[in-house]
Amino acid sequence: MDSSSELELNGEHPLDPPDELPKTASRNDAGSPHLTGVMNASIEALQSSEQRELLDLVDRLRRAGLSSVLQLPQIVVCGDQSSGKSSVLEALTEIPFPRKENLCTRFATEIIMRREAVSTIQCKINPDNGRPEEEQLRLRSLDKSINDFAELPSLMDVVTEEMGLNEHKAFCKDVLSIEICGPNRPQLTIVDLPGLIHSANKSQSEEDVELIKALVQHYISQRRTIILAVVSAKNDYANQIILKLCRKFDPKGARTLGVITKPDYLRPGSDYEHEWLELAQNRDIYFELGWHLLKNRSDDEHQLSFTERNLNERLFFNSGNYQALPKHMTGIDSLRERLSHLLFEHLKHELPTLKTELDTMAETVSMELQDLGRSRPTLADQRAYLADFFGSAHDIVVAALDGNYDNPFFGGLSFLIPDYKKDTPRRLRAVVQRLNIQFAEDMHQHGHQYVVQEADAGGDISSESEASSLEQPMSKKPKILSRNTAIQMVVKMLEQCRGRELPGIFNPMLISHLFWEQSKNWESIALDHLTKVAAACKTFILQVLDHVASPELKTGLLKLTVIPALELARQAALKELESIGKDKSGQPITYNHYFTDTWQKLQEERATRHAQNLTQKAVVETRQKSGTSGAGNETDKYFDPKIFIKSLGTAIERDMDKFSAEQALDAHGAYYKNLVVTSRRRNIFIDVVAKQVIERHLVSPLAEVFSPRVLARYSDKEIQLLASERPEIVQMREHLESRRKMLKDGQDAFNTAMSQSMV
């Protein structure tokens, strides 16, 4: 850098560089209201043209607002209180910050330098998110422009007052953003943080100590932040807090550059000076980026210009033990060069991963917006939104009722899963089929109260009467009765049902009572089946809503349409089942020849078995001598007709009640089988329940739950109730839309850079 370059006010725009630099520097230019520019030649050393392009990309990302959602590369100047941080920042940027006695940095200051055609200085406050919304809005409204750096002190006073800082509140988490634009400005952002406080005092509370520590930790913990850790040679570096924090958040020092200030306070040749020189040469606290030494203006040198400041610094490091140090480790000029190279390498390393994070975040935001659905501020938008939902939901329901499972909603087959027998609730037709089959099985196994076992059946019970174990047994096992016990039970019932009929003839109502007793479990089994199917239908509809509707729409539809429709269907099914039960409780009626065929067949089978028994009793055994020697006897069997006829006569039942009971028992058996089993071995009652109760009232009506006809009946008020967005959803959408635009701008900036082969 040309050491004589200095900007004075010579009629140019206050922020533009002079066409010709004066040969002699004014000694009061740093603080004079007439000096408004910066040493552009010095700042230019921060970056080459290639570096400017990379920094320009980061700046465009920052202008897009991405610093609020992504960790952007930045330089942070931090250190303990009174370590000389602000002087380092001032020397780097050559911006004359206001100075007052005992003044310290009370909030983070973000210096944004940007290359623009027009020279401007813009100041605004980025409020702490922890403030109330009203305060945030008030602070954001502060957006001031200044034309001269001489106005900066008064601006800082205004900002301090706006932030509410006073003798009772020393620090805050708000950020002052100073944007400096000009045609020869570099693209660079540097953040100056308040100094870390060692202990509380009357002007700095314990709360302030923790606030500043948390603020510094927030910045230096970000992996894309380059840390300029400033330590003062006036104090023992082992006691300076910033070094402990840097080693905590950057253990290897991969992004930390130590900056030693105030070396002029060290006594030349002393052991203390030697210790600091050892530190500067990375022999004590090691940072991969190393250390650097600066000599800033002392308290009595504030009137010196930046040119004079830099000249004094060079003279200092060219004397004593410091002249033995490598030149790249000392002075503001070499720090700029170091920082320039460091920035360049840091950006080249970080930008590819930043691009990946940007793309991932953009995809996430797009998905979140997609989950919210399209915006629907008008009634027409809301009706169209509901029409889309009803169309999708109706298609899924119809497909489920038809057993067509092509829609992704139904998922894949689960036969490889251990509990594959439990079908997915989304495949509704499969669920209903399984429940109907289970209902039929339960009816066959548990529908009848008694199983009558013939006395000569050898103790075997037909498979129809066996009580197998089901998933959820609906009733106790049927009670097994011998035929004689059953006849005795029927005789007692016959006595209570006797009317004007002749002896040996039973009252037809006896068949009704026998049937009612035998089929007592039917209603409870059918009711349980109805309950299961209704629950399956409700589960299915809820899953359709989960799949297609937003949580808000689901809640509204459940209340307005779905729950009432499902309950109406359930009540209709219950009423239908009740009607079927009433039909069953009436006088037995059948015109099915199967009834008479079965009755006659039962009697024929019993007569046949009886004849076989009588035949066996009529078989007589005789013994005859064999041969002449009489060595043995032979057994001979023959049928004795007299015995058979006599037995046949005694077999005639003379007990009229018992005879009537047997006839009634056979008639009941035939009638029960006629109701339970058709010629195709299908349960009539089961079929009636499955068709008239389950299918007619529970399953088929599901197609109407999301029918377009339902949507057409909605009033405007109901449409708004269902489809209008809650205020928080509108705010969320606006937030996501804003973020999506921000991320899109960032992606565009990256794409432009990549097209120019910069990234």
C-alpha positions in Angstrom: 0.0 0.0 0.0 1.2 3.5 -0.7 2.0 4.9 2.7 1.3 8.4 1.6 -2.2 7.7 0.3 -4.8 9.7 2.3 -8.1 11.1 1.4 -9.1 14.7 2.2 -12.2 16.5 1.2 -11.4 18.3 -2.0 -14.9 19.0 -3.4 -15.6 15.3 -4.3 -18.6 13.3 -3.1 -17.7 12.6 0.6 -17.5 8.8 0.0 -15.7 8.8 -3.3 -11.9 8.5 -3.5 -10.0 11.5 -4.6 -8.6 11.6 -8.1 -5.2 12.7 -6.7 -3.9 12.0 -3.2 -2.1 14.8 -1.4 1.5 14.5 -0.6 1.1 15.5 3.0 -1.4 14.0 5.3 -3.6 16.0 7.7 -3.1 15.0 11.3 -6.7 15.4 12.2 -8.3 13.5 9.3 -9.3 10.5 11.3 -11.7 12.4 13.5 -12.4 15.4 11.3 -15.9 15.9 9.9 -14.3 16.7 6.6 -12.8 13.2 6.2 -15.6 10.9 5.0 -13.8 8.4 2.7 -11.7 5.4 3.4 -8.2 4.4 2.3 -9.3 2.5 -0.8 -5.8 1.4 -1.7 -5.5 -0.2 1.7 -8.8 -1.9 1.5 -8.1 -3.2 -2.0 -5.4 -5.3 -0.5 -8.1 -7.4 1.2 -9.1 -9.1 -2.1 -8.1 -9.9 -5.7 -10.6 -9.8 -8.5 -11.3 -13.5 -8.1 -11.7 -13.1 -4.4 -14.1 -10.2 -5.0 -16.2 -12.4 -7.2 -16.5 -15.0 -4.4 -17.2 -12.3 -1.8 -19.8 -10.8 -4.2 -21.6 -14.2 -4.2 -21.6 -14.3 -0.4 -22.8 -10.7 -0.3 -25.7 -11.6 -2.7 -26.6 -14.5 -0.4 -26.6 -12.1 2.5 -28.7 -9.5 0.7 -31.2 -12.3 -0.1 -31.6 -12.6 3.7 -30.0 -16.1 3.9 -27.9 -15.1 6.9 -31.1 -15.7 8.9 -31.4 -19.3 7.8 -27.9 -20.3 6.8 -24.4 -19.9 8.4 -22.7 -17.6 5.9 -19.0 -17.1 5.8 -18.0 -14.0 7.9 -15.2 -12.5 9.8 -15.9 -11.8 13.5 -13.6 -9.6 15.6 -13.9 -10.6 19.3 -11.9 -10.4 22.5 -12.0 -9.4 26.1 -13.1 -5.9 27.1 -10.6 -3.2 26.2 -8.5 -5.6 24.2 -8.4 -3.3 21.2 -11.0 -5.0 19.1 -12.6 -1.9 17.7 -9.2 -0.5 16.9 -8.4 -3.6 14.9 -11.7 -3.3 13.0 -11.0 0.4 12.4 -7.5 -0.4 11.1 -8.9 -3.1 8.8 -11.7 -1.0 7.3 -10.2 2.4 7.8 -13.6 3.6 9.1 -13.2 6.2 11.9 -15.5 4.8 14.6 -16.5 7.2 17.4 -14.4 7.3 20.5 -15.2 8.4 24.0 -13.5 7.9 27.3 -14.5 4.7 29.0 -16.7 3.8 26.0 -17.0 0.2 25.1 -18.9 -1.7 22.4 -22.4 -2.4 23.8 -23.9 -4.4 20.9 -22.8 -6.3 17.9 -21.9 -4.1 14.9 -22.0 -5.5 11.4 -20.0 -3.6 8.9 -21.1 -4.5 5.4 -19.0 -3.0 2.6 -20.5 -3.3 -0.9 -19.4 -2.2 -4.3 -22.1 0.0 -5.8 -22.2 2.8 -8.4 -23.6 5.2 -5.8 -21.8 6.0 -2.5 -24.1 5.6 0.5 -24.0 4.9 4.2 -27.1 3.1 5.5 -27.7 2.1 9.1 -30.4 -0.1 10.5 -31.0 -2.3 13.5 -31.6 -6.0 13.4 -33.5 -6.6 16.7 -33.1 -9.5 19.0 -35.8 -12.2 18.3 -36.4 -12.4 22.0 -37.9 -8.9 22.1 -41.7 -8.4 21.9 -43.0 -8.1 18.4 -43.9 -4.4 18.9 -40.3 -3.6 19.9 -38.9 -5.5 17.0 -41.1 -3.6 14.6 -40.1 -0.3 16.1 -36.4 -1.1 15.9 -36.7 -2.4 12.3 -38.3 0.9 11.4 -35.1 2.7 12.2 -33.4 3.0 8.8 -31.1 6.0 8.5 -28.8 7.3 5.9 -25.8 9.5 6.6 -23.5 11.4 4.2 -20.5 11.7 6.4 -18.7 9.5 8.9 -18.6 12.5 11.1 -22.3 11.8 11.7 -21.6 8.4 13.0 -21.1 9.3 16.7 -24.5 11.0 16.8 -26.1 8.1 15.0 -24.5 5.7 17.5 -26.1 7.7 20.3 -29.5 7.5 18.6 -29.1 3.7 18.2 -28.0 3.3 21.8 -31.1 5.1 23.0 -33.4 3.2 20.6 -32.0 -0.1 21.9 -32.9 1.0 25.4 -29.3 1.1 26.6 -28.6 3.3 29.6 -27.0 3.3 33.0 -29.3 0.5 34.1 -28.9 -1.6 30.9 -25.4 -1.8 29.5 -25.7 -4.3 26.7 -28.2 -6.0 24.3 -28.5 -8.7 21.7 -29.6 -6.3 18.9 -27.2 -5.8 16.0 -26.4 -2.5 14.4 -25.9 -3.0 10.6 -23.8 -0.3 8.8 -23.8 -0.8 5.1 -21.2 1.2 3.2 -21.5 1.3 -0.5 -19.3 2.9 -3.2 -17.8 2.2 -6.6 -14.4 1.2 -5.2 -15.6 -0.6 -2.1 -14.7 -4.3 -1.6 -17.4 -6.9 -1.0 -16.7 -7.7 2.7 -18.6 -8.2 6.0 -17.0 -7.9 9.3 -18.7 -8.2 12.7 -17.4 -6.4 15.8 -18.7 -7.9 19.1 -18.8 -6.5 22.6 -15.9 -7.3 24.7 -16.0 -10.2 27.1 -16.4 -9.1 30.7 -14.3 -10.7 33.4 -16.4 -9.7 36.4 -19.5 -7.7 37.2 -19.3 -4.2 38.6 -21.6 -1.3 39.3 -22.1 -0.6 35.6 -22.0 -4.2 34.4 -24.1 -6.8 36.0 -23.8 -10.6 36.1 -26.6 -10.7 33.6 -24.4 -8.5 31.3 -21.5 -10.9 31.8 -23.5 -13.9 30.7 -25.3 -12.0 27.9 -22.0 -11.0 26.2 -20.5 -14.5 26.7 -23.6 -16.0 25.1 -23.5 -13.5 22.2 -19.8 -14.2 21.5 -20.3 -18.0 21.7 -23.2 -17.7 19.3 -21.0 -16.1 16.6 -17.8 -18.1 17.1 -19.6 -21.5 17.3 -20.7 -21.1 13.7 -18.4 -23.3 11.6 -18.2 -20.8 8.7 -17.1 -17.9 10.9 -13.4 -16.8 10.8 -12.5 -15.7 14.3 -10.1 -12.8 14.8 -9.4 -13.4 18.5 -7.9 -10.2 19.8 -5.8 -10.3 22.9 -4.1 -7.4 24.6 -0.5 -7.5 25.6 -1.3 -5.3 28.6 -2.9 -8.3 30.3 -1.8 -11.9 30.9 -3.1 -13.9 27.9 -3.7 -16.9 30.1 -6.4 -15.0 31.8 -8.1 -13.7 28.7 -11.5 -15.3 28.2 -11.6 -15.3 24.5 -8.8 -17.8 24.2 -10.7 -20.3 26.3 -13.8 -19.9 24.2 -11.8 -20.2 20.9 -10.3 -23.5 22.1 -13.7 -24.7 23.1 -15.5 -24.0 19.8 -12.5 -24.3 17.5 -10.1 -26.8 19.3 -7.7 -27.1 16.4 -7.7 -23.4 15.6 -8.7 -24.2 12.0 -10.6 -21.0 11.7 -9.1 -18.8 14.4 -6.4 -16.2 13.8 -5.0 -14.7 17.0 -4.3 -11.0 16.9 -2.0 -9.5 19.6 -2.5 -5.8 20.2 -0.7 -3.2 22.4 2.8 -4.8 22.2 4.2 -1.3 22.7 3.2 -1.7 26.4 5.7 -4.5 26.8 9.1 -3.5 28.2 11.7 -4.2 25.5 13.9 -7.2 26.3 11.8 -8.3 29.3 10.7 -11.9 30.0 7.1 -10.8 29.6 7.9 -9.6 26.1 9.6 -12.9 25.4 6.5 -14.8 26.5 4.3 -12.8 24.1 6.8 -13.3 21.3 6.6 -17.1 22.0 2.8 -16.9 21.8 3.0 -14.9 18.5 5.2 -17.6 17.0 2.5 -20.3 17.9 4.7 -22.0 20.5 2.3 -21.7 23.4 -1.4 -21.6 22.3 -1.5 -23.2 18.9 -3.8 -22.0 16.2 -3.6 -23.6 12.7 -4.1 -20.1 11.3 -1.4 -18.7 13.6 -1.0 -15.3 15.2 -0.5 -11.7 14.2 0.7 -8.6 15.9 -0.7 -5.1 15.5 0.2 -1.7 17.0 -2.8 0.5 17.1 -3.0 4.1 18.0 -2.4 4.8 21.7 -4.7 7.0 23.7 -2.7 10.1 22.8 -2.5 9.2 19.1 -6.2 9.3 18.2 -5.6 12.4 16.1 -3.2 10.6 13.8 -4.5 9.7 10.3 -4.6 6.1 9.2 -1.5 6.8 7.1 0.4 8.0 10.1 -0.9 5.2 12.1 0.3 2.7 9.6 3.7 4.4 9.4 4.2 4.3 13.1 3.3 0.7 13.2 5.9 -0.2 10.5 8.6 1.7 12.4 7.7 -0.1 15.6 7.9 -3.6 14.1 11.2 -2.8 12.4 12.8 -2.2 15.8 13.8 -4.3 18.8 13.0 -8.0 19.0 10.0 -7.6 16.6 12.2 -7.1 13.6 13.2 -10.7 13.8 9.6 -11.9 13.2 8.5 -12.8 9.7 7.0 -9.7 8.0 3.7 -11.5 7.3 3.0 -11.7 11.0 3.2 -8.0 11.8 1.3 -4.9 10.8 -2.1 -4.1 9.4 -0.9 -4.4 5.8 0.3 -8.0 6.1 -2.9 -8.8 8.2 -5.0 -7.7 5.3 -3.0 -9.8 2.9 -3.3 -12.8 5.3 -6.9 -12.2 5.7 -7.3 -11.9 2.0 -5.7 -15.3 1.4 -7.6 -16.8 4.3 -10.9 -15.5 3.1 -10.3 -16.9 -0.4 -9.4 -20.4 0.8 -12.2 -20.4 3.3 -14.8 -19.4 0.7 -13.6 -22.0 -1.8 -13.9 -24.7 0.9 -17.2 -23.6 2.4 -19.3 -22.6 -0.6 -19.9 -26.1 -2.1 -21.3 -27.3 1.2 -23.2 -24.1 1.5 -24.8 -24.8 -1.9 -25.8 -28.3 -0.7 -27.4 -26.8 2.4 -29.1 -24.2 0.4 -30.6 -26.8 -2.0 -31.7 -29.0 0.9 -33.4 -26.2 2.7 -35.1 -25.0 -0.5 -36.5 -28.5 -1.1 -37.7 -28.7 2.6 -39.4 -25.3 2.3 -41.1 -26.4 -1.0 -42.4 -29.6 0.7 -43.7 -27.6 3.7 -45.5 -25.3 1.3 -46.9 -28.3 -0.6 -48.2 -29.7 2.7 -50.0 -26.4 3.3 -51.7 -26.7 -0.1 -52.4 -23.7 -2.4 -53.5 -20.4 -1.0 -57.3 -19.9 -0.9 -58.2 -16.4 0.1 -61.5 -16.3 -1.9 -64.7 -18.4 -1.7 -64.0 -19.7 -5.2 -60.5 -20.7 -4.2 -61.9 -22.5 -1.2 -64.5 -24.3 -3.2 -61.9 -25.4 -5.7 -59.7 -26.6 -2.9 -62.5 -28.7 -1.5 -63.4 -30.0 -4.9 -59.8 -31.3 -5.4 -60.0 -33.0 -2.0 -63.4 -34.6 -2.5 -62.3 -35.9 -5.9 -59.2 -37.5 -4.6 -60.9 -38.9 -1.5 -63.9 -40.2 -3.4 -61.6 -42.1 -5.9 -59.8 -43.8 -3.1 -63.0 -44.8 -1.3 -64.6 -46.2 -4.5 -61.4 -48.1 -5.3 -61.4 -49.6 -1.8 -65.0 -50.7 -2.1 -64.3 -52.3 -5.4 -61.1 -54.0 -4.1 -58.9 -52.2 -6.6 -55.7 -51.4 -4.7 -53.6 -49.7 -7.4 -53.6 -46.3 -5.7 -50.4 -45.7 -3.6 -52.7 -45.0 -0.7 -53.2 -48.8 -0.2 -49.5 -49.6 0.0 -47.9 -52.9 -0.9 -48.7 -56.4 0.2 -47.6 -57.3 3.7 -47.3 -61.1 3.5 -43.7 -60.9 4.5 -44.5 -59.3 7.8 -44.9 -61.7 10.7 -48.5 -60.6 11.4 -49.5 -60.6 7.7 -52.8 -62.3 8.6 -54.0 -58.9 10.0 -54.8 -57.1 6.8 -54.1 -53.4 6.4 -57.1 -51.3 7.4 -56.7 -49.3 4.1 -57.8 -52.3 2.0 -61.3 -52.1 3.2 -62.9 -54.7 1.0 -60.4 -57.3 2.2 -61.1 -56.3 5.8 -64.9 -56.6 5.3 -64.5 -60.0 3.6 -62.4 -61.3 6.4 -64.9 -60.0 9.0 -67.8 -61.6 7.1 -66.0 -65.0 7.0 -65.3 -64.7 10.7 -68.9 -63.9 11.4 -70.0 -66.9 9.4 -67.6 -69.2 11.3 -68.8 -67.8 14.6 -72.4 -68.4 13.7 -71.7 -72.0 12.7 -69.6 -72.6 15.9 -71.5 -70.6 18.4 -74.9 -69.7 17.0 -76.8 -72.6 18.4 -77.4 -73.2 22.1 -77.5 -77.0 22.0 -76.1 -80.0 20.1 -78.4 -83.0 20.2 -76.4 -86.3 20.1 -78.1 -89.4 19.0 -77.8 -92.2 21.6 -76.3 -94.6 19.1 -73.9 -92.1 17.5 -70.9 -93.6 19.2 -70.2 -90.4 21.1 -69.0 -88.5 18.1 -70.0 -85.0 17.5 -70.4 -83.6 14.0 -67.9 -81.0 12.9 -70.8 -78.5 12.8 -71.2 -78.8 16.6 -67.6 -78.5 17.6 -66.7 -75.3 19.3 -63.4 -74.2 17.7 -61.5 -71.4 19.2 -61.9 -68.1 17.2 -59.9 -64.9 17.5 -62.5 -63.4 19.8 -65.1 -66.0 20.9 -68.5 -64.5 20.9 -70.3 -66.9 23.2 -69.8 -70.0 25.2 -69.6 -73.4 23.5 -72.9 -75.1 22.6 -74.2 -77.4 25.3 -74.2 -81.1 24.2 -77.4 -83.0 25.0 -78.3 -86.6 24.5 -81.4 -87.2 22.5 -83.3 -88.5 25.6 -82.4 -85.3 27.5 -83.4 -83.2 24.6 -86.7 -85.0 24.4 -87.3 -84.5 28.1 -86.7 -80.8 27.7 -89.1 -80.6 24.8 -91.7 -82.5 26.7 -91.6 -79.9 29.4 -91.9 -77.2 26.8 -94.8 -79.1 25.1 -96.7 -79.2 28.4 -96.4 -75.4 28.6 -97.4 -74.9 25.0 -100.4 -77.3 24.9 -103.5 -76.0 23.2 -106.6 -77.7 21.7 -104.6 -80.2 19.6 -105.2 -83.9 20.1 -102.8 -86.2 22.0 -99.8 -87.1 19.9 -100.0 -83.8 18.0 -97.8 -80.8 19.1 -98.8 -77.2 19.0 -97.1 -75.5 16.1 -95.9 -72.8 18.5 -93.6 -75.3 20.1 -91.4 -75.1 17.0 -91.2 -71.4 17.5 -90.1 -71.7 21.1 -87.6 -74.4 20.2 -86.2 -72.2 17.5 -86.0 -69.1 19.6 -84.2 -71.0 22.3 -81.8 -72.6 19.9 -81.0 -69.3 18.1 -80.7 -67.1 21.1 -77.1 -66.1 20.3 -77.7 -64.9 16.8 -78.4 -61.3 17.6 -75.4 -60.8 19.9 -73.1 -62.4 17.3 -74.5 -60.2 14.5 -74.3 -57.1 16.7 -70.7 -57.7 17.4 -70.0 -58.2 13.7 -71.8 -55.0 12.9 -69.7 -53.2 15.5 -66.4 -54.5 14.1 -67.3 -53.6 10.5 -68.4 -50.1 11.6 -65.1 -49.6 13.4 -63.2 -50.8 10.3 -65.1 -48.4 8.1 -64.4 -45.5 10.5 -60.7 -46.4 10.6 -60.6 -46.5 6.8 -62.2 -43.1 6.4 -59.9 -41.6 9.0 -56.9 -42.9 7.1 -58.2 -41.5 3.9 -58.5 -38.1 5.6 -55.0 -38.4 7.0 -53.7 -39.2 3.5 -55.5 -36.5 1.5 -56.6 -33.8 3.9 -54.7 -31.3 6.0 -55.1 -31.6 9.8 -57.4 -28.5 9.8 -59.6 -29.8 7.0 -59.7 -33.3 8.6 -61.0 -31.8 11.8 -63.7 -29.7 10.1 -64.9 -32.6 7.9 -65.1 -35.0 10.8 -67.4 -32.6 12.7 -69.5 -31.4 9.7 -69.8 -34.5 7.5 -67.9 -37.7 8.3 -68.9 -38.4 11.9 -72.6 -37.7 11.3 -72.5 -39.8 8.1 -70.9 -42.8 9.8 -73.2 -42.5 12.8 -76.2 -42.3 10.5 -75.0 -45.5 8.7 -74.5 -47.3 12.0 -77.9 -46.4 13.2 -79.5 -47.6 10.0 -77.6 -50.8 10.2 -78.8 -51.3 13.8 -82.3 -50.7 12.8 -82.0 -53.2 9.9 -80.6 -55.8 12.3 -83.4 -55.1 14.7 -85.9 -55.7 11.9 -84.2 -59.0 11.0 -84.4 -60.0 14.6 -88.1 -59.2 14.7 -88.7 -61.3 11.6 -86.8 -64.2 13.3 -88.9 -63.8 16.4 -92.2 -64.3 14.5 -94.1 -67.4 13.7 -91.9 -69.8 11.7 -92.7 -69.6 8.0 -91.0 -71.5 5.2 -92.0 -72.7 1.8 -88.7 -74.3 1.0 -89.2 -78.0 0.2 -85.9 -78.5 1.9 -87.7 -78.2 5.2 -90.0 -81.2 4.5 -87.2 -83.1 2.8 -85.0 -82.6 5.9 -87.8 -83.5 8.3 -88.6 -86.7 6.5 -85.0 -87.6 6.1 -84.4 -87.2 9.8 -87.3 -89.5 10.5 -86.1 -92.0 7.9 -82.6 -92.0 9.3 -84.0 -92.6 12.8 -86.3 -95.4 11.6 -83.5 -97.0 9.7 -81.2 -96.9 12.8 -84.1 -98.3 14.9 -84.8 -101.1 12.4 -81.1 -102.0 12.4 -81.1 -102.2 16.2 -84.2 -104.4 16.1 -82.7 -106.6 13.4 -79.6 -107.1 15.5 -81.8 -108.1 18.5 -83.6 -110.6 16.4 -80.4 -112.5 15.5 -80.3 -115.7 17.5 -77.1 -117.8 18.1 -77.3 -121.7 18.3 -74.6 -124.3 18.9 -74.3 -127.5 16.9 -72.0 -130.5 17.5 -69.3 -131.0 14.9 -68.2 -134.4 13.7 -68.8 -137.9 15.2 -66.3 -137.6 17.9 -67.9 -134.6 19.5 -64.6 -132.9 19.7 -66.1 -129.4 19.3 -69.3 -127.2 18.9 -70.0 -124.8 16.0 -71.9 -121.5 16.5 -74.7 -120.7 14.0 -76.7 -117.4 13.7 -80.1 -116.9 12.2 -82.7 -114.2 12.0 -85.9 -114.9 14.1 -88.9 -113.1 12.6 -91.0 -113.6 15.7 -88.5 -111.8 17.9 -88.3 -108.9 15.3 -92.1 -108.6 15.1 -92.4 -108.7 18.9 -89.7 -106.0 19.3 -91.3 -103.9 16.6 -94.5 -103.9 18.5 -92.9 -102.9 21.8 -91.0 -100.1 20.0 -94.2 -98.2 19.3 -94.2 -95.1 21.5 -97.3 -95.1 23.6 -96.4 -92.0 25.5 -98.2 -89.3 23.5 -96.2 -86.4 24.9 -92.9 -88.2 24.3 -94.0 -89.0 20.7 -95.1 -85.4 20.1 -91.8 -84.2 21.6 -89.8 -86.4 19.2 -91.8 -85.1 16.3 -91.4 -81.5 17.3 -87.7 -82.0 17.9 -87.2 -83.4 14.4 -89.4 -80.6 12.9 -87.3 -78.0 14.7 -84.1 -79.6 13.6 -85.3 -79.5 10.0 -86.4 -75.9 10.3 -83.2 -74.7 11.9 -81.1 -76.4 9.3 -83.3 -74.8 6.6 -82.5 -71.4 8.0 -78.9 -72.1 8.7 -77.9 -74.1 5.7 -79.1 -73.8 2.1 -78.5 -76.3 -0.6 -75.2 -74.4 -1.3 -74.1 -74.7 2.3 -74.6 -70.9 2.9 -76.1 -69.4 6.0 -79.3 -67.6 5.2 -79.1 -65.5 8.3 -75.4 -64.7 7.6 -76.2 -63.8 4.0 -79.1 -61.5 5.1 -76.9 -59.8 7.7 -73.9 -59.5 5.3 -76.1 -58.0 2.5 -78.8 -56.1 4.2 -76.9 -54.8 7.3 -73.3 -54.7 6.5 -73.2 -54.0 2.7 -76.4 -52.0 2.4 -76.0 -49.7 5.4 -72.3 -49.7 6.5 -70.1 -50.3 3.4 -71.9 -49.0 0.4 -72.8 -45.6 1.9 -69.1 -44.9 2.3 -69.0 -44.0 -1.4 -71.3 -41.0 -0.6 -69.2 -39.6 2.3 -66.9 -37.7 -0.1 -69.3 -37.6 -3.1 -69.3 -34.4 -5.1 -73.0 -34.2 -4.2 -72.1 -33.6 -0.6 -69.8 -30.7 -1.6 -72.6 -29.2 -3.8 -74.9 -29.1 -0.7 -72.4 -27.1 1.4 -73.4 -23.5 2.1 -70.9 -20.6 1.6 -70.5 -20.4 5.3 -69.7 -24.2 5.5 -67.2 -23.8 2.6 -65.4 -21.0 4.5 -65.5 -23.0 7.7 -63.8 -26.0 6.1 -61.4 -24.4 3.6 -60.4 -21.0 4.9 -57.0 -20.8 6.4 -56.4 -19.9 10.0 -54.4 -16.7 10.6 -51.4 -18.6 11.8 -51.4 -20.8 8.6 -51.6 -17.6 6.5 -48.6 -16.3 8.4 -46.8 -19.6 8.0 -47.5 -19.5 4.3 -46.2 -16.0 4.0 -43.1 -16.9 6.0 -42.4 -19.9 3.8 -43.1 -18.0 0.6 -40.7 -15.4 1.7 -38.1 -18.0 2.7 -38.6 -19.8 -0.6 -38.0 -16.6 -2.5 -35.0 -15.9 -0.4 -33.6 -19.4 -1.1 -34.5 -19.1 -4.8 -32.5 -15.9 -5.0 -29.6 -17.6 -3.3 -29.8 -20.5 -5.7 -29.9 -18.1 -8.6 -26.8 -16.4 -7.3 -25.0 -19.7 -7.1 -26.1 -20.7 -10.5 -24.8 -17.4 -11.9 -21.5 -18.0 -10.2 -21.2 -21.6 -11.4 -21.9 -20.5 -14.9 -18.9 -18.1 -14.6 -16.8 -21.0 -13.2 -16.3 -19.3 -9.9 -17.6 -22.1 -7.6 
